Amino acid sequence: MRTLEELTRPNIWKLKPYSSARNEYSGHQASVFLDANENPYNSPTNRYPDPLQKELKLSLSKVKEVNPENIFLGNGSDEAIDLQFRCFCEPGIDNVVAIEPTYGMYRVCADINNIEYRPVPLDEHFEFKADHLLAASDKHTKLIFLCSPNNPTGNNLPREEMIKVLENFDGLVIIDEAYKDFSDSPSFLKELSRFPNLIILQTFSKAFGCAAIRLGMAFASLDIINILNEVKYPYNVNQLTQQKALEMLQRYYLVERWVKTLKEEKIILKEKLSQLPIIKEIYPSDANFLLVRVTNAEKIYNYLVDKGIIVRNRSSITLCLNCLRITIGKSIENEKVLSALKAYPAEKN
Ligand SMILES: *Cc1c(COP(=O)(O)O)cnc(C)c1O
C-alpha cells in the first residue's frame, strides 16, 4: 500500500480543520454553556449536537463489534462516498476504478469532483476477476469501489477476488455493504485490522428501516477515519438523527426480525414470479430486492406505474437490458405486484 500521505490530497493532508465550540470543550462536568452562541431556550434542540457522535458510536461499536475510533458517521453513506473523493482524489489527475454495473452514486460523486471514473464490466454471472480491476488501475488510481451484495444485481461478489484486490491494490478499497444484513456471507468488518487500505460502508437506510434519518457508517483504520473527520462538516449528523439511531440500536431485535421476514418474503416472491411467462430470469439475490429480466421492461414498468406500483427500471444499465429491480415489500405489497404481473396481457409483449 502507498502511504496514507501519498494517497491523500496534499491540501487535505496539510489541512488545519475548523475547530467548533463543541470540539474545544466536550466534557460533561460543565453546567453553563456560553461558548457556542446558542439560544438558552428551546431545549433540547437549542444545543449543537456532538460533532463526533461519541455516544452513538459507542452503542454502534457493541452491535458491530468494532472500536468506536474505527467508525465514521455521515449524512447517509452518500456523504462518506463523497468524502472519499474529496479527501483522496485530486481533480483532473486521479482516477477511481469500479465494477459495472453498480450503485450510481460512485460515478456521480466522481463526476462532481472531476475525477476520472473507470468502470470494469462484471461477467455474465455478475462476478469479477481481481486481475481485471487491477489492470484498469494505474499510479493515479486512488480508490477501487466494490459493492457486495451489489446493487442492482443483488449478488454477493466473489470473496476470494475481493481479498485479492485488497492484497494487491496499493490504494484504498471501498466495500459497500449497504445490503449486508440480508446476506448470509460474513461482513468484511472482521478483516479491518488485516487490511489497512480497507474502507467498509454500511447504512441505516435499508435493514434498519431509517432511510429518512440519513445516517451512513464508514469503518476503517483510525488514520483514515481521522482524515474523513477533518473534512466533514463539523455537525454533519444532527441531534434528531443521533437520538433515533440510538433508539434503533437499543431495539436491534426489530432489525433482525424485519430482516428475517423480508428474506422469507423474498423466497416466496421469487418462487411465484418464476411461474409467470413474462419473467425470463430471476437473478440470485443476497439483498432485499430481486433483479428480474422480463420480456419488455419499458412496457411492464409503465403498466405497473398505471396500477400505482413503482419498481425500478434498470433496462438502460450495462448488462441489465430488460431488467426490473423489485424491492421486497410487505407481504400485501408483494402480492399486489404479483397479481398485477399475473394480469399483464400476453399480447402486450
Ligand atoms: C441504498 C444504498 C446506499 C445507502 O445510501 P444512504 O446514503 O446511506 O442512504 C449505499 N450504497 C448502496 C449500494 C445502496 O444501494
PDBQT file of the ligand as one rigid body, heavy atoms in Angstrom, charges set to zero:
ROOT
HETATM    1  C1  LIG A 401     -29.125   2.322  -0.726  1.00  0.00    +0.000 C 
HETATM    2  C2  LIG A 401     -27.650   2.253  -0.865  1.00  0.00    +0.000 A 
HETATM    3  C3  LIG A 401     -26.824   3.006  -0.026  1.00  0.00    +0.000 A 
HETATM    4  C4  LIG A 401     -27.409   3.885   1.024  1.00  0.00    +0.000 C 
HETATM    5  O1  LIG A 401     -27.069   5.198   0.879  1.00  0.00    +0.000 OA
HETATM    6  P1  LIG A 401     -27.513   6.195   2.049  1.00  0.00    +0.000 P 
HETATM    7  O2  LIG A 401     -26.928   7.487   1.589  1.00  0.00    +0.000 OA
HETATM    8  O3  LIG A 401     -26.889   5.682   3.303  1.00  0.00    +0.000 OA
HETATM    9  O4  LIG A 401     -28.998   6.188   2.108  1.00  0.00    +0.000 OA
HETATM   10  C5  LIG A 401     -25.463   2.874  -0.139  1.00  0.00    +0.000 A 
HETATM   11  N1  LIG A 401     -24.913   2.044  -1.032  1.00  0.00    +0.000 NA
HETATM   12  C6  LIG A 401     -25.672   1.306  -1.854  1.00  0.00    +0.000 A 
HETATM   13  C7  LIG A 401     -25.039   0.376  -2.791  1.00  0.00    +0.000 C 
HETATM   14  C8  LIG A 401     -27.060   1.402  -1.803  1.00  0.00    +0.000 A 
HETATM   15  O5  LIG A 401     -27.806   0.672  -2.646  1.00  0.00    +0.000 OA
ENDROOT
TORSDOF 0
